[in-house]
Amino acid sequence: MKKALAGLGLGLLGLTAVLLVRMATAPSQQIAAEPVTDIQIDARGAAGRLAGAVHIPTVSNDAGGPVNGAAFLALHEHLAQSFPRVHATLTREVVADYSLLYTWQGTDSKAPPILLLSHQDVVPVEPGTEKGWTHPPFAGEIADGFLWGRGTMDDKVGVLGLLEAAEHLLGQGFQPRVTVLFAFGHDEEVSGVHGARNLAALLKQRGVRPAFVLDEGGVIAEGMVEGVTAPVALIGTAEKGYVSVDLTARAEGGHSSMPPRQSAIGRLAAAVQQLEEHPMPARIAGATRASFEAMAPEMPFGPRLVLSNLWLFDPLARRIFSRDPVADSRIRTTTAATIFQAGVKENVLPQEAKAVVNFRILPGDTVAGVLDHVRARVGPQIEVAARQATATEPSPESPADAPAYRLLQKTIVQTVPGALVSPNLLGGGTDTKHYQGLTPYIYRFLPLRVRQEDLARVHGTNERISLESYSEVVRFYVQLLRNAAGGEAAP
């Protein structure tokens, strides 16, 4: 017995030593770069031009619904008036009626171009919530150090930020060596099926193979990574897939005074409960695992020990992350019941009840796998149908050790001193899904500072950006263009 206990003790000491050594020797993935100090942005002027764009309600409603063409044309005119150097120098093409493609020709025609994306459209304001806005959502008001309104975070900030950067560089006589493409879709908020899809198809037809693609997605997270006080720049290297599933339950109708043991509503509610209580399995893999490995060396002892040794602590980490909705969304295909419809009168039993359940699909899972999971859980009495028109598979993962990623990391460190940089899995959807055939180097990052309380502003009430943060966005794009396009100042 003593020998067994001694052996166990030695084993535990050995295991502890392995854990501590792995933690201590895990290399930092952060890089050093001198801060850039020579980019001066007129914060008030830039905010005013963004405010003018916010004032134009380029709203995307339901997919396939009518487009407010006049609003998009007004936005195009505003951009032309706001950025005269851009429109005098770059070639602008209108694609699919309202999307925009700008080409800034480089001096090296053989070098692959860089492709920078954003989108012109915004989501509508939910009826009845207008009074909750501190400033009207389409007024574009500047107050208390912020610009308020739809598009200040998603994603006119990207459109205007890129054009501000180009206008700034043109004013300095900048001539890119590498061709720069700006592609601004007009229906990203309804899956980009007309805008980004046609933009990507046009580029593919022309044989364009970008060195990399950059779109919105990741942000600069402040105070959102436990144990880390520095801002964390999250570069999306992969994107979840998407499918909404229609569930239908049927039953005999009749008078509510003689109800069956289980109504159509009860049957459907039970099916939804099954899906909520039995989500798809969790996995720490891909971009999420890469993110944990990048952040582990920067964390305090406890989280660092766990994340540096996922070979042992993976089950524990999954249990811990599953308790928090944000963390849980990074390790599994999520299940969200979003619509429930049944009944027409309080004393009438409905013959049909319908629900929509939305799934954001973890890389490694598939649309078909989600449907198999749903059918197995809800049983044969529930009709199951996927909304295929908007369904997308998870994206491939772009490498976090590629030159394009390192270039983005360098630019972030140069323009956001003290920031840590990490790859990340994006839970939402972007226009990048339409560009996947052009290059394997697709990244998602908008240099927008976001705190926990700001998350509800995106697609919600009181969307806003500080003037300081917007200036930082423009500085990032200026430096990115200088780094990536390898330009030369005209004599």
Secondary structure, 3 states (H helix, E strand, C coil): CHHHHHHHHHHHHHHHHHHHHHHHHCCCCCCCCCCCCCCCCCHHHHHHHHHHHHCCCCECCCCCCCCCHHHHHHHHHHHHHHCHHHHHHCEEEEECCCEEEEEECCCCCCCCCEEEEEECCECCCCCCCHHHCCCCCCCCCEECCEEECCCCCCCHHHHHHHHHHHHHHHHCCEECCCCEEEEEECCHHHCCCCHHHHHHHHHHHCCCCCCEEEEEEEEEEECCCCCCCCCEEEEEEEECEEEEEEEEEECCCEECCCCCCCCHHHHHHHHHHHHHHCCCCCCCCHHHHHHHHHHHHHCCHHHHHHHCCHHHHHHHHHHHHHCCHHHHCCCCCEEEEEEEEECCCCCEECCEEEEEEEEEECCCCCHHHHHHHHHHHHCCCCEEEECCCCCECCCCCCCCCCHHHHHHHHHHHHHCCCCEEEEEEECCCCHHHHHCCCCCCEEEEEEEEEEHHHHHHCCCCCCEEEHHHHHHHHHHHHHHHHHHHCCEECC
